[in-house]
Amino acid sequence: MKVLGVSGSPIEKSNTDRAVQALLTATGLETEFVKLSNLTLEPCRACLGCVKTNVCVIQDDGTALAQRVKEADALVIGGYTPYCSLDSRTKAFIERMYQLRHRNALMAGKLGAVVMTSAVPHEAVPAICDMGIQSVTNYMNEEGMRVVGSVKIIGNVPCVKCGYGDGCQKSGIQMIYGEEATVDSVGIQTFEEQPLSLEAAEALGRKLGEMLKGNG
């Protein structure tokens, strides 16, 4: 049994990366981790060139990645929520997996899990992290996958690191945390310092592993 984890975060060793990797490790199975920013991945052209072959006609890394997805027994997708929606790399990846759908339903029956990072607190209205999770879940449901669960992570608004977070008139720090918020008061959010998220990732990984082993 093999579990493939995919992260849409472009940040080196990001919270999303580490959460996906923690989940993979907890499965106790053979795993592989893919960071989309290391690949060249064009969005789907909606050309239907993959209908007869289940292979995309675009000559980039998406075709080889689709084969790795097809060969895996479970798929973990990690994304984040810029502008309050699923990030473009993760969305492009999901759309390119359309090539595995036609006639043979190559993803049907596989297990899936979702990791989502959002700088907007989870209790915010609308619940931005939930919206990102739902986008990935919709893909998995439409392909006939079995969605085992999801993990939420509090991420970092880029303004914390840009150098102008306390003075910029469009600072996301004040937009998200209130007019009195500052770079220092908000600080850097790390996955490992969020016990509930860490526990959820490891628990979901164990559950995924048990289900693949036939014990869950």
Sequence and secondary structure as in RCSB ss.txt:
>XXXX:A:sequence
MKVLGVSGSPIEKSNTDRAVQALLTATGLETEFVKLSNLTLEPCRACLGCVKTNVCVIQDDGTALAQRVKEADAL
VIGGYTPYCSLDSRTKAFIERMYQLRHRNALMAGKLGAVVMTSAVPHEAVPAICDMGIQSVTNYMNEEGMRVVGS
VKIIGNVPCVKCGYGDGCQKSGIQMIYGEEATVDSVGIQTFEEQPLSLEAAEALGRKLGEMLKGNG
>XXXX:A:secstr
 EEEEEE   STT HHHHHHHHHHHHHTSEEEEEEGGGS         TTTTTSS SS SHHHHHHHHHHH SEE
EEEEE GGGS  HHHHHHHHHGGGGTTTT TTTT EEEEEEEESS TTSSS HHHHHHHHHHHHHHHTT EEEEE
EEEE   GGGTSS TTT TT HHHHHH TT  HHHH    GGG HHHHHHHHHHHHHHHHHHHT  
